[in-house]
């Protein structure tokens, strides 16, 4: 249903009092030259905000304000998506932030805070400071946002007139931030009482513990945390002691009822990495910075659970998450490489003094400072944030986040991670809020996580949860089996039907000895089992029985089903891995095969070997997937094993297939730069060791900095080869060296220097078809051959009038056109630009005469 919109701003009064024809005439006269780029309205009432006319100077940004660079190019398109006509005057349409893209979704309106920041902060790189066009559109957005607030103080998200927690909690943060910036800058002062009244009402709704979001146990902890941050900001802004006291009481309630017995936050009742670490943790830091102790206690509990549910890869590429146990988001990896433009976790670093283990999950101060300098020195254009990737909380947090920690402090934190601090434990936890068991088993040869129980219904976020074992990790090999939570075949074990993965609920029991022997063990005693034991579960939807037996050097999975079926093993492979099936067939990263009469396979990686044996010969298929992370160094592959109703699979780890007594022979480096038609900054660096003692790993350095670690399979004296993809390098010279490593020593390879000369887009040629002086014509930009662009811009008389995304297929030609309509008599000057991450290339100017 439509919402009533107030007529408080001057242009709304104009609409109410003037006829449509006169308004159109005024608009046409006043805004004729307003650029139409990005606009979702015609700009007939509110002037369209001007897009950037040139690339910002990276060196002008303060270190703590790099995050605003990615928002700067979208200020105009975001502002121009604010409707200036009925229905829904002032609604920020066009889906810049959240779904659904509907006028009842108040989360879309949180971007008033983003636009207000640019209106109210004077910076040399910010052309929108006190921009009257931006001011008018923010005013329109506020009129809609505040009018859409429900009578009880909340906002809706998924349907009209239904209170929702997320838009109210996050919206309170957005509006209090908006109020603060407007007040400090002396902008839109008439609106400040309206905003104050609004956030007071929303804060009262948020801290009202009779509301459903405070039921116990309290669900969606991250949203309540955000709401308390917003209410606390409101109390601070307006010196409201009563509200401050209520916020304090609410923090205590949330500390008790927002954390599960297992230690994780409720998202809504199960674990979720993204909503705990990425969303809630920075807001908990906000609460701690406001002087509350409960957020610190919550963060400590949540971080401790994460130390069990995420594993650090031995090559330090980053962390892999126990994705199968995440209820809402398909979490996969967490990497250390700093990116302050995109990092939503940065403010979480403010908790490290109180929660030291968090240092393990963040970049060091040295890494952050190095990344800042590299960002400033990058000659390429600043890439705008994509739609749906424009969270206002990113800039709110990043702009005030502290630096990281020292390398030694992070190493100290890493040393406390449970699976690194000990090689033997059984950690058992019950969620408590829903019927889920989390089982973490560390034995000298491996670490494995298992989720067993019920979801609390088949709909909603819980359908992502995958029962059974989910993550298998080896101290030297890293993760070798990894279940994700967002695809039809996310499973490790029985898989008779695609639908069963999203329906499974399991009844589980635990036994004192392997193979379901030795008597049952009560739940409160499972953590005492430091030797061999087993866990059994029955899938009630299809009748399959599974028994997991844990030994020091192996892990056994027994499957029994009523009918013939298949099992899935989701291997996580790395470049350089070698998979050898029992018939001698060898496959590597990214390949697929179908085989019969297979009794097992061996996965060789670096200094470790995983042997997987089937009890009887089976038909298998081995397929690669598109699930790739960590700079293309981790890819999920699926081994599907057919069986006749039962299958025993043994996973055993061994030492390296080869134990060298000599250091590796020397290898050589080469690159394929320019082999694909142009030296565009995208190439592979390849190491070849042609003959001799093999290596177990290679470390690749670029200009002296380590950029990649790759495990290798040693089969001396055979040749070894491994390639590392290098992407997005700018024009310049890049010097590569590498080390080959085995147990006997380290050897330097030969080096190679790569010269990148054409990373910027090829030269565009601009032409037009207006040979008769018509008012309507088309301008076409052609790049005939060379490095492709990702974006195109067209300028008319120095003003940006069009911008489009392009498909990059280097070195093929690119062409893009813009239709020009209704130009009055005169001479028009046009120039186009092609942009990619490395730079900008412009065309020569073209003049068009309109008679």
C-alpha positions in Angstrom: 0.0 0.0 0.0 1.3 3.5 -0.6 2.6 5.6 2.3 1.7 9.2 3.0 4.6 11.5 2.3 4.9 15.0 4.0 5.1 18.2 2.0 7.7 19.9 4.2 10.4 20.9 1.8 10.2 23.8 -0.5 10.1 21.9 -3.8 7.3 19.8 -2.4 5.4 23.0 -1.7 6.0 23.9 -5.3 4.5 20.7 -6.5 1.4 21.2 -4.3 0.8 24.8 -5.5 1.8 24.8 -9.1 0.4 23.1 -12.1 2.2 20.2 -13.8 2.9 22.2 -17.0 4.4 25.2 -15.1 6.6 22.9 -13.0 7.9 21.1 -16.1 8.6 24.5 -17.7 10.5 25.7 -14.6 12.4 22.4 -14.3 13.3 22.5 -18.0 14.6 26.0 -17.8 16.5 25.6 -14.5 18.0 22.2 -15.0 18.4 21.8 -18.8 22.1 21.2 -18.5 22.0 18.8 -15.6 23.8 15.6 -16.7 21.5 12.6 -16.9 24.1 10.0 -16.0 22.8 7.4 -13.5 19.5 9.2 -12.9 16.4 7.1 -12.2 14.2 10.2 -12.2 14.2 12.8 -15.0 15.4 15.6 -12.7 12.3 17.6 -13.5 11.8 18.8 -9.9 15.1 18.2 -8.0 18.3 18.9 -9.9 20.4 15.9 -10.7 23.6 15.8 -8.7 26.7 16.2 -11.0 28.8 13.1 -11.4 32.5 13.4 -10.8 34.2 15.3 -13.6 37.6 13.8 -13.1 39.4 11.1 -11.1 40.2 12.0 -7.5 43.8 12.4 -6.4 44.6 9.4 -4.3 47.4 11.2 -2.4 44.8 13.8 -1.2 43.0 11.2 1.0 44.1 10.9 4.7 45.1 7.4 5.7 41.9 6.8 7.7 39.7 8.0 4.8 40.6 5.7 2.0 37.3 4.0 2.5 35.4 7.1 1.2 37.2 6.9 -2.1 35.0 4.0 -3.3 31.8 5.8 -2.2 32.8 9.0 -3.9 32.0 7.9 -7.5 28.5 6.7 -6.4 27.4 9.8 -4.5 25.7 11.2 -7.7 24.1 8.0 -8.9 22.9 7.2 -5.4 21.5 10.7 -4.8 19.9 10.7 -8.3 18.0 7.5 -7.4 16.0 9.5 -4.9 12.6 10.0 -6.5 11.4 13.5 -7.1 7.9 12.6 -8.1 4.9 10.7 -6.8 4.4 8.0 -5.9 6.9 7.7 -3.1 8.5 11.0 -3.4 11.9 10.9 -1.6 12.3 7.1 -1.8 15.8 6.0 -2.7 15.0 3.5 -5.4 17.3 1.5 -7.7 18.5 -0.9 -5.1 21.8 0.6 -4.0 21.9 -1.1 -0.6 19.4 -3.8 0.4 16.8 -6.2 -1.0 13.9 -6.2 -1.6 14.0 -3.1 -3.7 10.6 -1.9 -2.5 9.4 1.3 -1.0 8.5 -0.4 2.2 12.1 -1.5 2.8 13.5 1.2 5.1 17.0 -0.3 4.9 17.4 1.3 1.5 17.1 4.7 3.2 20.1 4.1 5.5 22.2 5.7 2.8 21.0 9.2 3.9 23.9 8.9 6.3 26.4 8.3 3.5 25.1 11.2 1.4 25.1 13.4 4.5 28.7 12.7 5.2 29.7 14.0 1.8 27.4 17.0 2.2 28.9 18.0 5.5 32.7 17.2 5.3 35.0 19.6 3.6 37.9 17.8 1.9 40.0 18.7 -1.1 38.7 15.6 -2.9 35.0 16.1 -2.0 33.2 18.2 -4.6 29.9 17.5 -2.8 30.6 19.6 0.3 27.6 21.9 0.7 26.4 21.0 -2.8 22.9 22.4 -3.0 21.7 19.7 -5.4 22.8 17.0 -3.0 21.2 18.9 -0.1 17.8 19.0 -1.8 17.9 15.3 -2.5 18.9 14.5 1.1 16.0 16.6 2.2 13.6 14.7 0.0 15.0 11.4 1.3 14.6 12.5 4.9 11.0 13.4 4.2 10.3 9.9 3.0 12.4 8.1 5.6 10.9 9.8 8.6 7.3 9.6 7.2 7.7 5.9 6.7 8.4 5.3 10.4 5.6 3.2 12.0 3.5 4.6 14.9 5.4 2.4 17.4 8.8 3.9 16.4 10.0 1.0 14.2 10.5 0.6 10.4 9.4 -2.1 8.1 11.6 -4.2 5.7 9.7 -7.0 4.0 6.1 -5.7 3.9 4.1 -2.5 4.7 3.3 -1.7 8.3 5.1 -4.7 9.8 7.8 -3.8 12.4 11.2 -5.3 11.7 14.3 -5.3 13.9 17.1 -4.8 11.3 15.8 -1.6 9.7 15.0 -0.2 13.1 18.4 -1.1 14.7 20.6 -0.2 11.7 18.3 2.7 10.8 18.8 4.3 14.3 22.6 4.2 13.7 22.2 5.8 10.3 19.9 8.6 11.5 21.9 9.4 14.7 25.0 9.6 12.5 23.0 11.8 10.0 21.9 14.1 12.9 25.4 14.5 14.3 26.9 15.4 10.9 24.1 17.9 10.0 24.3 19.5 13.4 28.1 19.9 13.4 28.0 21.4 9.9 25.0 23.6 10.5 23.1 21.9 7.6 19.3 21.3 7.3 18.8 22.6 10.7 15.0 22.6 10.3 15.1 18.9 10.1 17.1 18.2 13.3 14.0 18.2 15.6 12.3 15.8 13.2 15.3 13.4 13.2 15.6 13.7 17.0 12.0 12.8 17.5 12.4 9.9 15.1 15.5 8.3 16.8 14.0 8.8 20.2 11.0 6.8 19.2 13.0 4.1 17.5 15.4 3.9 20.5 12.4 3.5 22.8 11.1 0.7 20.6 14.6 -1.0 20.5 15.0 -1.0 24.3 11.5 -2.0 25.1 12.1 -5.5 26.4 8.4 -6.5 26.0 9.0 -6.5 22.2 9.4 -9.8 20.3 13.1 -9.1 19.6 13.8 -9.5 23.3 12.2 -12.9 23.7 14.5 -15.3 25.4 16.8 -16.7 24.1 17.2 -13.5 22.1 17.5 -14.1 18.3 19.4 -12.2 15.7 22.0 -11.0 18.1 23.7 -8.8 15.5 20.6 -6.8 14.9 20.0 -6.2 18.6 23.6 -5.2 19.0 23.2 -2.6 16.2 20.0 -1.4 17.9 21.8 -0.9 21.2 24.5 1.0 19.5 21.9 3.3 17.9 20.1 3.8 21.1 23.3 4.5 23.0 24.3 7.1 20.3 20.8 8.7 20.8 21.3 8.8 24.6 24.7 10.4 24.2 23.6 12.9 21.6 20.7 14.2 23.6 22.1 13.6 27.1 19.1 11.3 27.9 20.0 9.6 31.2 16.9 7.5 31.3 17.5 6.0 27.9 21.2 5.5 28.8 20.1 3.5 31.9 17.7 1.4 29.7 20.5 0.7 27.2 22.8 -0.5 30.1 20.1 -2.9 31.3 19.6 -4.2 27.7 23.3 -4.9 27.3 23.1 -7.1 30.4 20.1 -8.9 29.1 21.7 -9.5 25.7 24.9 -10.8 27.3 22.9 -13.5 29.1 20.3 -14.3 26.4 22.0 -13.4 23.1 24.8 -15.9 23.4 24.2 -19.7 23.1 25.5 -22.3 25.5 28.0 -23.2 22.9 29.5 -19.7 23.0 28.4 -18.3 19.6 25.9 -15.5 19.1 22.3 -16.3 18.0 22.0 -15.8 14.2 19.1 -16.4 14.7 19.6 -19.4 17.0 22.6 -21.1 15.3 26.1 -20.0 14.5 27.0 -17.8 11.6 30.5 -16.5 10.9 29.6 -13.5 8.9 27.0 -12.2 11.2 29.1 -12.7 14.3 32.6 -11.7 13.1 31.9 -9.3 10.2 28.7 -7.7 11.4 28.3 -7.9 15.1 32.0 -7.8 16.3 32.6 -4.2 15.0 29.3 -3.1 16.6 30.4 -4.8 19.9 33.5 -2.7 19.6 31.2 0.4 19.3 29.5 -0.7 22.5 32.8 -1.2 24.3 34.1 2.2 23.2 30.9 3.6 24.8 32.0 2.2 28.1 30.0 -1.0 28.4 31.6 -4.2 29.6 29.0 -6.6 28.4 30.0 -6.2 24.7 33.5 -7.2 25.6 32.3 -10.4 27.4 30.1 -11.2 24.4 33.0 -10.7 22.0 35.3 -12.9 24.1 32.8 -15.7 24.0 32.1 -15.4 20.3 35.8 -15.2 19.4 36.5 -18.3 21.4 34.0 -20.3 19.5 35.4 -18.9 16.2 38.8 -20.3 17.2 37.3 -23.8 17.0 35.2 -23.1 13.9 38.0 -21.6 11.6 41.3 -23.1 10.7 44.5 -21.2 9.7 46.0 -22.6 6.6 49.7 -23.6 7.0 50.9 -21.4 4.2 49.2 -18.4 5.9 46.9 -17.7 3.0 44.2 -17.1 5.6 41.4 -18.9 7.5 38.9 -21.3 6.3 35.5 -21.3 8.0 33.4 -24.2 9.0 30.9 -23.1 6.4 28.6 -26.1 6.9 27.7 -24.8 10.4 26.9 -21.2 9.3 23.1 -20.7 9.2 22.8 -17.6 7.0 25.8 -16.7 4.9 27.9 -19.0 2.7 31.1 -18.1 4.6 34.2 -19.6 3.0 37.5 -17.8 3.9 39.0 -14.9 5.8 42.2 -13.4 4.4 44.6 -11.1 6.0 45.3 -8.8 3.1 44.2 -5.3 4.2 41.6 -3.6 2.0 40.3 -0.6 3.9 37.9 0.3 1.1 36.0 -3.0 1.5 36.9 -4.3 5.0 33.8 -4.4 7.2 35.7 -6.0 10.1 38.2 -3.2 10.8 36.6 -1.7 13.9 36.8 -5.1 15.6 40.4 -4.4 16.1 39.4 -2.0 18.9 38.6 -5.2 21.0 42.0 -6.8 20.7 43.3 -5.4 24.0 40.4 -7.0 25.8 40.1 -10.1 23.5 43.7 -10.8 22.5 42.9 -13.9 20.3 41.2 -11.6 17.8 44.7 -10.4 16.7 45.0 -13.8 14.9 42.2 -12.8 12.5 43.4 -9.3 11.6 46.2 -7.8 9.5 49.2 -6.3 11.3 49.9 -2.6 11.6 52.8 -3.1 9.2 50.5 -4.8 6.6 47.9 -2.0 6.9 50.5 0.8 6.5 52.1 -1.0 3.5 48.6 -1.4 1.9 47.9 2.3 2.5 51.0 3.4 0.7 50.4 1.0 -2.2 46.8 2.4 -2.5 48.1 5.9 -2.7 50.8 4.9 -5.3 48.3 3.0 -7.5 47.9 5.0 -10.8 44.6 3.3 -11.7 41.2 4.9 -11.3 39.3 4.5 -8.1 36.7 1.8 -8.7 33.2 2.6 -7.4 31.4 0.2 -5.0 28.9 -2.1 -6.7 25.2 -2.1 -5.9 24.5 -4.1 -2.8 28.1 -3.7 -1.7 27.6 -0.1 -0.3 27.1 -0.8 3.4 27.1 2.5 5.3 28.6 0.6 8.3 31.8 0.0 6.3 32.8 3.7 6.2 31.4 4.4 9.7 33.7 1.7 11.1 36.8 1.9 8.9 37.2 5.7 9.3 37.7 5.3 13.0 39.3 1.8 13.2 42.7 1.5 15.0 45.7 0.0 13.4 46.4 -3.6 13.8 49.0 -5.3 16.0 52.7 -6.2 15.6 53.7 -9.4 13.8 54.8 -10.9 17.1 51.5 -10.1 18.8 49.6 -11.8 16.0 51.9 -14.8 16.2 51.3 -15.0 20.0 47.5 -15.0 19.3 47.9 -17.7 16.6 49.8 -19.9 19.0 46.7 -20.0 21.3 44.4 -21.3 18.6 43.2 -24.7 20.0 44.2 -27.0 17.2 47.6 -25.4 17.1 48.1 -25.2 20.9 47.3 -28.9 21.3 47.4 -32.0 19.1 44.8 -33.9 21.2 41.4 -32.9 22.5 37.7 -33.6 22.1 35.6 -30.5 22.4 31.8 -31.0 22.6 29.3 -28.2 22.8 25.6 -28.0 22.6 24.0 -24.9 21.1 21.3 -25.1 23.8 19.0 -22.7 21.8 18.3 -25.3 19.2 19.0 -29.1 19.2 22.5 -29.0 17.7 25.8 -30.6 18.7 29.1 -29.1 17.7 31.9 -31.7 17.9 35.6 -30.7 17.5 38.1 -33.5 17.4 41.9 -32.9 17.4 44.2 -35.9 17.0 47.9 -35.9 16.2 47.2 -36.4 12.4 44.2 -34.1 11.9 41.5 -31.8 13.1 37.8 -32.4 12.2 34.5 -30.6 12.9 31.1 -32.2 13.0 27.6 -30.9 13.3 24.8 -33.2 14.4 21.1 -32.6 15.4 18.0 -30.8 14.3 17.6 -27.4 12.6 14.5 -26.0 14.2 12.4 -26.3 11.0 13.2 -26.7 7.3 12.5 -23.2 6.2 14.5 -20.0 6.6 18.2 -19.7 7.3 18.5 -23.2 8.9 18.2 -25.0 5.6 21.9 -24.0 5.0 23.1 -26.1 7.9 24.8 -29.3 6.7 24.8 -32.2 9.2 27.8 -34.5 9.6 31.5 -33.8 9.3 32.3 -30.5 7.7 36.0 -29.6 7.8 39.1 -31.9 7.8 42.4 -30.2 8.3 46.0 -31.5 8.6 48.8 -29.5 10.3 51.0 -29.5 7.3 48.6 -30.0 4.4 45.9 -27.7 5.6 42.2 -28.2 4.8 41.7 -31.2 2.6 37.9 -31.7 2.9 35.5 -28.8 3.2 31.7 -28.7 3.1 30.1 -25.4 2.0 26.5 -24.4 2.7 25.2 -22.8 -0.5 25.0 -25.5 -3.2 22.9 -28.5 -3.8 25.8 -31.0 -3.3 27.2 -29.5 -0.1 27.6 -32.7 1.8 30.2 -35.1 3.0 28.7 -38.6 3.3 25.4 -40.1 2.1 23.7 -38.3 -0.7 20.9 -40.4 -2.3 18.9 -37.3 -3.3 19.7 -33.7 -4.0 16.8 -32.6 -1.8 18.0 -34.6 1.2 20.8 -32.1 2.0 18.4 -29.4 2.7 16.0 -31.6 4.7 18.2 -33.7 6.9 17.8 -33.9 10.6 19.8 -36.6 12.5 19.4 -38.5 15.7 22.9 -38.9 17.2 24.6 -41.1 19.8 28.2 -41.3 21.0 30.2 -44.4 21.9 33.4 -45.0 24.0 35.0 -47.0 21.2 35.2 -46.9 17.4 32.5 -48.5 15.2 29.7 -47.9 17.7 31.2 -50.1 20.3 32.1 -49.7 24.0 28.8 -48.4 25.3 27.1 -45.1 24.9 28.7 -42.0 26.4 26.5 -39.3 28.0 26.7 -35.9 26.3 28.4 -34.2 29.4 31.2 -36.8 29.2 32.1 -36.6 25.5 34.8 -34.0 26.1 36.6 -36.5 28.3 37.2 -38.9 25.3 40.9 -38.3 24.4 41.4 -41.7 22.7 39.5 -43.6 20.0 35.7 -43.2 20.0 32.8 -42.9 17.6 29.7 -40.9 16.8 26.7 -42.4 15.1 23.7 -40.6 13.5 20.5 -41.6 11.7 19.2 -39.4 8.9 15.4 -39.5 9.5 14.5 -38.3 6.0 16.1 -41.2 4.1 17.0 -43.8 6.7 20.7 -43.7 6.2 23.0 -44.6 9.1 26.4 -43.1 9.5 29.1 -44.0 12.0 32.2 -41.7 12.4 35.1 -43.4 14.1 38.0 -41.3 15.3 41.6 -42.7 15.7 44.9 -41.0 16.2 46.1 -41.3 12.6 42.8 -41.9 10.7 39.2 -41.2 10.5 36.6 -43.7 9.3 33.1 -43.0 7.9 30.7 -45.9 7.6 27.5 -45.4 5.6 24.5 -47.8 5.4 21.4 -47.0 3.4 18.2 -48.8 2.6 18.9 -48.6 -1.1 21.9 -48.2 -3.4 23.1 -44.7 -3.5 26.2 -42.5 -3.6 28.4 -40.6 -1.2 30.1 -37.3 -1.7 33.6 -36.3 -0.6 34.1 -32.5 -1.1 37.9 -32.2 -1.5 39.5 -28.8 -1.3 42.4 -28.9 -3.6 45.3 -26.5 -4.3 47.4 -25.9 -7.4 50.3 -28.4 -7.2 48.2 -31.1 -5.6 48.4 -34.6 -7.2 45.4 -36.9 -6.8 46.2 -40.5 -7.8 43.3 -43.1 -8.0 43.8 -46.8 -7.4 43.9 -47.6 -11.1 46.8 -45.2 -11.6 44.8 -42.3 -13.0 46.4 -39.0 -12.0 44.3 -35.8 -11.9 45.2 -32.3 -10.8 43.5 -29.1 -9.7 40.7 -28.2 -12.0 40.3 -31.5 -13.9 37.4 -33.9 -14.1 37.2 -37.7 -14.7 34.9 -40.7 -14.5 36.4 -44.0 -13.4 35.2 -47.6 -12.5 36.5 -50.2 -10.1 38.2 -47.7 -7.9 39.2 -48.7 -4.4 40.6 -45.3 -3.2 42.9 -42.5 -4.0 45.9 -40.6 -2.6 46.2 -36.8 -2.3 49.8 -35.6 -2.2 50.5 -32.1 -1.1 53.8 -30.7 0.2 55.0 -32.8 3.1 51.8 -34.7 3.6 49.8 -37.5 2.0 46.1 -38.2 2.5 45.1 -41.8 1.7 41.4 -42.4 1.1 40.4 -46.1 0.9 37.0 -47.6 0.1 36.0 -51.0 1.5 35.1 -52.3 -2.0 35.6 -51.2 -5.6 33.3 -48.4 -6.7 32.4 -46.3 -9.7 33.4 -42.7 -9.1 33.2 -39.3 -10.8 35.6 -36.5 -9.9 34.4 -33.0 -10.9 35.8 -29.6 -10.4 33.5 -26.8 -9.2 33.5 -23.0 -9.5 33.9 -22.6 -5.7 37.3 -20.9 -5.6 38.9 -18.5 -3.0 42.2 -17.3 -1.7 43.5 -15.9 -5.0 42.5 -19.1 -6.9 44.5 -21.3 -4.6 41.6 -23.2 -3.0 39.0 -24.9 -5.1 36.3 -27.4 -4.1 36.2 -30.6 -6.1 33.6 -33.3 -5.6 34.3 -37.1 -5.5 31.1 -39.0 -6.0 31.2 -42.6 -5.0 28.5 -45.1 -6.0 27.7 -47.9 -3.5 25.2 -50.7 -3.2 23.8 -49.8 0.2 27.0 -49.6 2.3 30.3 -47.9 2.1 33.3 -47.7 4.5 35.7 -45.0 3.8 39.0 -44.6 5.7 40.9 -41.3 5.7 44.5 -41.7 6.8 47.4 -39.3 6.8 50.9 -40.2 6.1 54.3 -38.5 5.9 55.7 -37.3 2.6 56.0 -39.9 -0.1 59.6 -38.8 -0.4 61.9 -37.8 2.4 64.8 -36.0 0.8 68.4 -36.0 2.0 69.5 -33.1 -0.3 68.1 -29.7 -0.9 66.1 -29.2 -4.1 67.8 -28.8 -7.5 67.6 -25.3 -8.9 64.5 -24.3 -10.9 63.9 -21.5 -13.4 61.2 -18.9 -13.6 59.4 -17.7 -16.7 56.3 -15.7 -17.6 53.7 -15.7 -20.4 53.5 -11.9 -20.3 52.3 -10.8 -23.7 51.6 -14.3 -25.0 47.9 -13.5 -25.3 48.3 -10.5 -27.5 49.2 -7.7 -25.1 51.3 -7.2 -21.9 48.2 -6.0 -20.0 49.4 -6.8 -16.4 47.7 -10.2 -16.3 50.0 -13.1 -16.7 51.3 -16.3 -15.1 54.7 -16.8 -13.5 55.8 -20.4 -13.9 58.5 -22.3 -12.0 60.1 -25.3 -13.8 62.5 -27.7 -12.2 63.5 -29.8 -15.1 65.4 -32.7 -13.3 66.8 -33.6 -9.9 65.9 -33.6 -6.3 62.3 -32.3 -5.9 60.9 -29.6 -3.6 57.9 -29.9 -1.3 57.0 -26.2 -1.7 57.7 -23.0 -3.6 57.7 -19.4 -2.3 57.3 -16.7 -4.9 58.5 -13.1 -4.4 57.7 -10.0 -6.4 60.2 -7.2 -6.0 61.3 -8.8 -2.8 57.9 -9.3 -1.2 56.4 -12.7 -0.7 53.2 -13.0 -2.8 52.5 -16.8 -3.0 53.2 -20.1 -1.4 52.5 -23.3 -3.4 52.8 -26.8 -2.2 54.4 -29.3 -4.5 54.5 -33.1 -4.9 58.0 -34.6 -4.7 58.8 -37.4 -7.0 62.6 -37.1 -7.6 64.1 -36.9 -10.1 61.1 -36.1 -12.2 60.4 -32.6 -13.4 58.3 -30.2 -11.3 56.2 -27.3 -12.5 53.9 -24.8 -10.9 52.3 -21.6 -12.1 51.0 -18.6 -10.1 48.5 -16.3 -11.7 49.5 -12.6 -11.5 46.6 -10.2 -12.1 46.0 -6.4 -12.3 49.6 -5.2 -12.4 50.1 -1.6 -13.5 52.7 -0.4 -16.1 56.2 -1.0 -14.8 58.9 -3.6 -14.2 58.3 -6.6 -11.9 61.2 -8.7 -10.7 60.4 -12.3 -9.6 62.4 -14.7 -7.5 61.5 -17.9 -5.8 62.6 -20.4 -3.2 62.3 -24.2 -3.6 62.0 -25.9 -0.2 62.2 -29.5 1.1 63.1 -31.0 4.4 66.8 -30.9 3.6 67.1 -27.2 2.7 66.1 -24.2 0.6 67.4 -23.2 -2.8 67.0 -20.0 -4.8 65.6 -20.4 -8.4 66.6 -18.3 -11.3 64.8 -15.0 -11.6 62.7 -13.3 -14.3 61.7 -9.7 -14.9 58.4 -8.9 -16.4 57.8 -5.6 -18.2 54.2 -4.4 -18.3 53.8 -1.6 -20.8 50.1 -1.8 -21.8 48.1 -2.2 -18.6 46.0 0.8 -19.4 43.2 0.4 -21.9 43.9 0.7 -25.6 43.4 4.0 -27.2 39.7 4.7 -27.9 38.5 6.3 -31.2 35.4 8.4 -30.9 33.1 8.9 -33.9 29.6 10.1 -34.6 26.9 9.6 -37.3 25.5 13.1 -37.3 26.4 14.2 -40.9 23.2 16.4 -41.3 23.3 18.5 -38.2 20.3 16.7 -36.6 19.4 17.1 -33.0 19.5 13.3 -32.4 22.6 11.3 -33.1 24.8 8.5 -31.8 28.4 8.7 -30.6 30.4 5.5 -30.8 33.7 4.6 -29.1 35.8 1.9 -30.6 39.0 0.3 -29.2 40.2 -1.8 -32.1 42.8 -4.0 -30.4 44.6 -4.1 -27.1 44.0 -4.1 -23.4 40.3 -3.9 -22.7 38.5 -1.5 -20.4 36.0 -2.2 -17.6 34.2 1.1 -17.8 33.4 3.8 -20.4 32.7 7.5 -19.9 31.5 10.1 -22.3 31.9 13.9 -21.8 29.9 16.6 -23.5 31.5 20.1 -23.3 33.5 18.9 -20.3 30.6 17.4 -18.4 30.2 13.7 -17.8 26.9 12.6 -19.5 27.2 8.8 -19.7 29.0 6.0 -18.0 28.7 2.3 -18.7 30.3 -1.0 -17.6 32.1 -3.0 -20.3 33.0 -6.6 -20.6 36.7 -7.2 -20.5 37.9 -9.7 -23.1 41.5 -8.6 -23.8 42.8 -8.2 -26.4 39.6 -8.3 -28.5 38.0 -5.1 -29.8 35.5 -3.1 -27.7 32.8 -0.8 -28.9 30.2 1.2 -27.0 27.6 3.8 -28.1 25.6 6.6 -26.5 22.5 8.0 -28.1 22.2 11.8 -27.9 18.7 13.3 -28.2 17.2 16.8 -28.4 20.2 18.9 -28.7 19.7 22.6 -29.6 21.6 24.4 -32.3 25.3 24.8 -31.6 28.6 23.0 -31.6 29.1 20.3 -29.0 32.5 18.9 -28.0 32.7 15.2 -27.0 35.5 13.1 -25.5 35.4 9.5 -24.3 37.4 7.6 -21.8 38.1 3.9 -21.3 39.0 2.8 -17.7 40.3 -0.3 -16.0 42.0 -0.9 -12.7 45.3 0.2 -14.1 44.4 3.5 -15.6 42.4 5.8 -17.9 42.9 6.3 -21.7 41.1 9.1 -23.5 40.0 9.7 -27.0 40.7 12.8 -29.1 38.0 15.4 -29.0 35.2 15.2 -31.6 33.0 18.1 -32.5 29.4 17.8 -33.6 27.5 20.6 -35.2 23.7 20.8 -34.6 21.9 23.1 -37.0 
